[in-house]
């Protein structure tokens, strides 16, 4: 049984959320909170598996509640809001950065055509997120001794600059915050193009690109079919299409079947980059649930490309990197805080520390 805390200042919406969730026999609402202060208290009292969290509430809003919960008692938090997130992308970005693992927009009413799809998605997200391992947002006081790397994984100290013509990145749960940290730390003269597949709710990719563009010294945009891949530019996969690179240095958007339930998927990106760039490519797999990208990283590795995985300690969810490591597809495991520096060094544009 998955135990859920529902946080919303509206009694009607709390009841509606409870009704949706408890229509599934595996879900049980074990507490309700009317504001952020109450939510923080309830987390300590009832120890839920998952929280659904509104944003705009009295006394303490959802963003501050997420921050406090993720600092003290980190849990999977699914934001459920009636706000128009097309107009409130800043709130969406803040919630993601603070640690929310999913964001859903609630339809205006139960009679709207979107309501059934919303209810199905809410149940799906809560069930998916119930098993997610969440990392504390506080820094550890003293790092433990590093573990020996898995077979085939080389120490980061062995990294040396090499010819890199393109960087490909795949990420999912926790990815927006990880991308924010990496891209904002790249040097202004980083000249290697970057292609990114980030699993994100439909309709949010333009806002994600705009948010990252505002903090990154390089240009960040959504990829367009047939567009020539330019240095110093970062391309994010659009909604509903696999982002790929072709042999002529252009972007291809494929409507092929979803891979592992995802379109865009990281594996088609990595496989296309392996075909087009071979040993001059660099693949990076970041925090994310499931195994998307692992097979693609294996293809990159077989083509002689450099392959990097985010380390477990800095992942929100160590699913995608773990699967790639298990396949023997990863050459180096790097903490999130050092990935930008590593990319810059490998591509010959080291960050000035």
N, C-alpha and C positions, 0 to 999 in steps of 0.2 A: 504493500500500500504506500503510495506517494502522498506525503503530508504537506499541505500548502497553507501559507499565510497570505490572505488577501488584504491589500492595503489600498483604500480609496475613501475619500471623504463623503462620497454619496452612498447612502444606505441602499438606494435602488440599484446602483451599479455593483455594489458588493454582493447583493442578492443575485443579480444577473450573472456575475462571475461565478459565484458558488453553484448556481444552477447548471451552468455550462460544464464546469469542472467535474461536478459530482454525477453528471450524466455518464461518465466513464467509471466503471467499477474499480479501476485501479487508482483513482484519485479521491482524496479526502481533504476537505477544508477543515483545518484544526484550529483556526484562529482568524480574527478580523481586526484590522486597525483602521482608525479614522484619520490619522495624520502620521507624519514622520516620527514624532516623539513616541507615539503609541507603538509604531512599528518596531523601533529599536528595543523598546521594553518587551514587546511580545516575542521577538526573536529569542531573547534570553529565556523567556518563560516557557515557550512551547517547542523550541528547537525544530522548526519546519525543515523540510527537504528542499523546498522551492518557495520563492516569494513572488507574487504578482504585485507590481508597484505602480500607482498613479504618480504623476509629476506635480501638478498644481494642487497643493493641500495647505490648510492653515497650520499655524504653529511651527511646523517644519516641513518643507517641501520634499518631494521625492528624491531630488538630487542630493540634498544633504543627508537624507536617510540612507541612500545607497552608499555614500561616502563613509558614514559612521559604521554601517553594518559590515562593509567590506574591510574596514580597518580592524574591527573587533571580532566579528563572527562571520567570516566570509561564506556566502551561500549563493547559489544560482538565483539571479533576480531577472524576471521577465517584466519589462516595463509595458503596462497596458494603459493607454491614454486616449482621450477623446480629442486631444489637440491635433491641429492640422500640421503634421510634421514636415510637409513641404514648405510651410511658412516658418516652422520652428526647428530647422535643421540644427541650430546651435544647441538646443536642448537635447536633441537626439545624440549629437556628438559628445556632449558633456556626460550624458548617462553612460554611453559606451566607454568613454575614457575612465570614468569612475569605477566601472566594473560590471555594468549590466550586460547580460549575455544575449539578450534578445529584446526587440522593441516591436510592439504591435499597436496598430491604430484601431480603436474601437469604433464601429459604425455608429451613425446617429441614433439608430433605434433597431428593435428586433424585427421590424417590418421591412427593413431595407434589404435589397438583394444581396448585399455584401455580408449580412449577419451570419448566415450559415457557414460561409467560408472562414469568417473570423473565428467562430466557435470551434471549427475543426482545427484551425491553425493554433489556437490557444491551447487546446488539449495536446496537440502534437508537440508544441514547444515545451510545455511543462513536463511532459513525459521524457522528451529528449534531454532536457536540462537537469533532470533529477539525479542523473549519475555523473554530472560534470564535476571534476575536481577544480575547486577555486583556490587561487593563491592569495594570501594576505597582501594588502597594499602597503603594509609597513615594511621597512627594511629590517633584515635580521641583524642582531647585535654583533654576532661573530659568525662568519661563514664556516661551515664545516669543511673538513678536508675533502678535496675533490675526489670523486670516484674514478676508478680506472675506466678509460673509454672502452666501449664495446669493440669487438674484433673488427678491424678494417677502418676504424675511426682514428684519424691522426690528431696529435696535439695541435692546438691552435698556434702554438709557438713555431710550428713548422711552415706556416703560411708565408708565401712570398709573392710579390707582384707577378702577374702573368698577363698575357694578351686576353682581354675580355671585351668582346664586341656587343654583348647584350646580357642583361640580368633579368631573370624571370623569377617572380615571387608568387607563392600560393599561401593563402591564409583563410581562416574561418573564425570560429568563436574566439573572441579576444583580439582578432586581427586589426580592426580599426585603430585601437590604442597602440598596438605594436607598430603598425605602419606609421602612425603619427610620430612615435619616438624615433624610428629609423630615418624616415624621410626628412624630418626637421633637423636632423643632425648631419646630413650630408653636406659637403662643401659646395660652395657656389659654382666651382669649376668642375664639378663631377660631370664628365662628358658622356658616360656610357648610358644608353637608353635603358629604361626599366619597363617591363610588362608585368602587370599584377592581376591575378584573379583573387578577389575577396568575396566570399559568400556573404551576401547581405540581402535583407528583405527587398522585394521588388519595389522600385520607385525611389530608393535611397541612394543609388550610385552617383547621380549628379551632385547631390549634396555632399556625399563623401569626398568626391573629387574636389569640390570647391573648398571644403574644410581643409583637406590636405594641401591644396594649392596655396592656401593662405599662410601656412606655417612652413612650407618647404621652399628653399631658395631656388629650386628648379620648377619648371612648369609641370603641373599635374592636370591631366585631362582624361575624359572618357575616350577610349579608342574608337576610331571610325574605319569602316571597311575600305580597303584600298589605300589608306593613308600611309605615306612613307614614314618609316620609323626614324626619328631624328635624335641625335645626341642631345643630352641635357634635358630630355623630356621623359615624363613618367606617364604611362598609359594604363588605365584601369578598364577591365572588362565591363561592357555594358550589360544591362539586364537581358536575360534570355538568349545569350549567344556565347559560344566558346571563343575566347580570344586566342588567336594563333599568329605566329610569325611565319612568313613564307621565305623562299630562297632568294627573293628579289628585294628583301629589306622592307616589305610592306606588311600591313596588318590584314589578316583575314578573319572575318567573323563567320563562324560556322553554326548552322542550325541543326547539326547532327544530334542524335539522341542524347539525352542527359547521361552523364557518366557517374554511376553511384548515386543517382538521384539529383545530380547537380548540373546545371547549365547556366552560367559558365562553370567549368570544372578545371582544377589545376592540372590534372593529368594531360588533357589535350594541349594545353599551353606548353608544358614541359616537353611533350613528345614532338611538337612542331618545332620548338627551339632546338632540340637535339638534331632534328633533320636539317634545319637551316643553318645552324651555327656550330654544331659539333663541339669540339674541344675548346672553342673560343666563347662558350656560353658559361654562365654562372647561375645555378639554380638555388633558390632559398625556400625552405618550407618552414612556416611559422605556426604558431599556436592554432589549434583547431580540433574539433571533434571529428572522429571517424578516421578514414584512411585516404581521403581524396589527395591526390598528388604523389602518393608513395610509389606507384607503378611508373608514373612519369619521371620521378626522380631517378628511378632505376634505369630508365632509358637514357636520361642525361648522363648518368655515371658511365654507362656502357659506351657512350659516344666520346668519353674522355673529358667531359665538362667538369668544372669544379662544382661540388654540391655541399650545401651547408644546411644544418637544421638548428632551430632555436632550442636551447637547452630546457630540460624539464622544469628546473627551479623558476624560470622566468615565464613559463607558459601559463595561460589561464587554463587551457586544456592541452594535455600532452598527447593527443590522439594522432594527428597527422605526422608530426615529427617522429613519434615513436614507431609508427608503422614503416616509415621510410628507413629508419635506422635498422629495424628488424629485417628488412629486405637487403641490407648491405649496400644501400644506395647513397649513404652519406659519408663524405670524407672528413668533415669537421663539424663539431657541435659547439655552438657559440652562444653565450648569454645575450639576451635582448639588448642590454646596454652597450654591447661591444659590436653589434652587427653593422651599424653604420660605419664605424671605424674600420671594420674588416673589409666591407665592400669598397670603401675608398682606397684602402691600402692595396687590395688586389687589383683594382682598376687603375692604379698609378696616380691617384689624387688624394694622398693622405690628409686626414683631418688634422688641423693645427690644434694641439692640446695645450 
